Amino acid sequence: MLNKDIFNKSKLKDAEEYFKTVKMSQYQFKIFLDFVKIFRQHIPISDLAAKGIGWQAIREWQQKQHRELIGLEHEDHVERVHAITQILKDYVKKDLFEKLIDSNDEPKVDKVLDKIIEFYDKTYADR
């Protein structure tokens, strides 16, 4: 894990505040918390900021895809992994990159997002 701050703290504050209003099913929340835990094991970011960024990404994905995340329960393994990859790589990544202090840290963020996708593929995609 990195020991230095790599994100602009004032930009993370908004994400922290946003997360405080989130509502989701227990099972979705468990998966979500696992993602946050993996991310925070490698990247120094507050728990609330990580959760807020993740939830904002899910909300944006749902709006652009015109579907609910819960609908993935009825999809196959490939579609689930594809959707999670979209959320992480298209929305979470964009938001995190905008908050970085130094763009040289982008590969570190990418690597952790890849770990989360791999974890999801092995642990949750086949339910």
N, C-alpha and C positions, 0 to 999 in steps of 0.2 A: 504494500500500500504506500502511496505517496504521503509524505508528511507535510507538504506545503500546500497552502491554498492555491487552487488553480482557477477558481471561479470568482467573478466579481460578486462580492457579498450583497451589495444592494440589489442586484438583479435577481439573486436567489430569494430575497425576502418576499417578493410577489408570489413566487411558487409556494413558499411555505404557507402564506396566508390562504392561497387558493385551496390547498389540500385540506385545510380544516373543514371545508364544506362538502367533502366527498362522501358519497353513499354507494356501496356495492355489495353484492352477495358475499357470504362468508368464504365460499370456495374461490371466487375471483380474488378476494382480498388476500387469501393465503398465497396464491400464485404471485400476486402483485408484491406482497411482502418478501417473498423469496427473491424476486427480481431486485428489489431495493437492497436487500441484504447482500447479494452478490456484488452489486454495483458499489456499495459502500465499503466492501472489503478491499476494494482496489482504488477507489477514488475518494478523496476527502470532500465530503459534502454533507450537509445536515440531513437528518432523516426526513424532516418535513419538506425541505426543498426537493429532495429526490422523489418523494411521493407526489408532490405538487406537479413537478415536471412530467412525471409518468402519467398522472391523471389527465393533465392538459393534452398530452399526446393521444391518449385513448379517446378523449372527447373530440379532438380534431379529426382523428381517423374515422370515427363514427359519423361525423357530419359529412365528410368528403365521400365516404363509401355508402352513405344513406342506409346504414344498418347498425344494429346494436352488437356490441361485443358478445353478449350472451348468445347470439345466433351462431357463434362458432361451435357451440356445443353439438350442433347437428351437422357439422362439417367433418370431412376426413382429415387425417393426419397432415397431409400436404397443405391443405387449405389453412389449417390452424397455424402451422409454422410460417406459411406465407404471410398471413395477417399479422402475426407477432413480429416478424421481420420488418414488415412495412411500418408498423407502429414504432419500433425501436430505431430503425435506420432512417426513416423519412421524417419522423416527428420528434422523437426524443433527441436524436443526434443533432438535428437542426437547432433545437432549443438550447441544448448544452453548448454547442459550438458558439452560439451567439453570446453566451455568458462567460466563456473562457477569457482569462486575462491574457494568456499567451497561446497563439494558434499552434505552437509547437507541441502542445498537449493533445491535439486532436487525435493522433494515432493511439494514445493511451485510452481515450474514451471509446474509440472504434473497437479496440481489442476487448474491452470489457463488455460492450454491447454484443459482440460475437460470442463471448462466453455465455451470456444470458440466453441468446438464441439457441445455442447448443444445449444448455441446461433444459430449456423448455422442450426442445425436440426429444430429448431422452427421458424427461421426467413427466411431462404433462400432455404432450400432443396426442398420445394414444388412449385417451380416456373414453 
